[in-house]
Amino acid sequence: MAEAMDLGKDPNGPTHSSTLFVREDGSAMSFYVRPSSAKRRLSTLILHGGGTVCRVQEPGAVLLAQPGEALAEASGDFISTQYILDCVDRNEKLDLEAYRLGLTEQASDPKPGASTEGSTEPEPQPLTGRIAYTDAEDVAILTYVKENARSPSSVTGNALWKAMEKSSLTQHSWQSLKDRYLKHLRGQEHKYLLGNAPVSPSSQKLKRKAEQDPEAADSGEPQNKRAPDLPEEECVKGEIKENGEADNKLFEEAAPEFGEAVVDESPDFEIHITMCDGDPPTPEEDSETQPDEEEEEPKVSTQEVGTAIKVIRQLMEKFNLDLSTVTQALLKNSGELEATSSFLESGRRPDGYPIWCRQDDLDLQKDDDDTKNALVKKFGAQNVARRIEFRKK
């Protein structure tokens, strides 16, 4: 944690070269930072130096972790976060291998009979038996499912997994990939800061977000082509909009308290946390009481803003998640605190109904009895009524 303390001593912001993390060929170095208290500051230093930060472990990215993290040191794939600090301190690009975690232990414990002269690289061992899955492969599998599974039944068939095998996503067979997902990964998307709906991330949008905001690039939540799911820590412009409507006053006023921005993700409207226990009117009652003319937008009180901030912070601390991830969970659960908490913990709502996506909200706006009945069947009458009220706010 010493690193995190040191990072806070620079009140004037970074002053190192803006090309510190740019390679000789002009391409930017890409970094993946494991969640830690120093992550926010590290991302700022990297982006200021011309580098990029990715949300998940990507091929070619430099994997960063703090010294002492057992999993990182055991894998031998991670570089110490001290590398970034030393590069910035000296304003020059240093040797990555000198900062590889676990390198000291491996070098000081050579295998019997190994020569101490010449190359210290061990001969590659032949692959035998089962190949263990890495965290990066698990994330890749979950992301592929999000991109390509068009319905829940897709993951239980064979076509999706055969296509995944042909894509050479990993070295595993399609039977192994299917078994891995169904037995170990399904329902665990929240642990990887990924949503559980079959929608796909947009890498181009993700990179653009990364360049604009350090933590938006690092947080775990991929953007989606249709309607992103859950998605990690820094970014709030109060710009989650609903088809061009005005920004939500509550979240706009609460955002400065966090100093962060929420990634512009689906559903496309603002958040209002439901704190009351009373039942909302049914869809029929709601349509009867709809005013002919648009009413003046109510002002948000300081107490409501404070309540929203308190609730979001509680969820962020309880589940160790960033603002964007918690916000998206609230949006998909109509701002219901109990449902959101259950969803973040288990990936499911306590009432067993699914979460809302952008297409559902578009259907909700249609003046069509068949569509409305389909939504009531899917979500339950009470949840549909809550959604209508939530969208108004």
Secondary structure, DSSP 8 states (H G I E B T S, - for coil): -HHHHHHTT-TT---S-TTTTB-TTS-B-EEEE-SSTTHHHHHHHHHHTT-EE-SS--TT-EEEE-TT-HHHHHHS--EETHHHHHHHHHTS---GGGGBTTHHHHHHS--TT--SSS----------S-----HHHHHHHHHHHHHH--SGGGGGSSHHHHHHHHTTSSSS-HHHHHHHIIIIITT-GGGGT--SSS----HHHHHHHHHH-HHHHHSS----SS-----------S---STT----HHHHHHHHHHT------SS-S----B---S----HHHHHHT--SS--------HHHHHHHHHHHHHHHHHHT--HHHHHHHHHHTTTBHHHHHHHHHHSS-TTS-----HHHHHHHTS--HHHHHHHHHHH-HHHHHHHHHHHH-
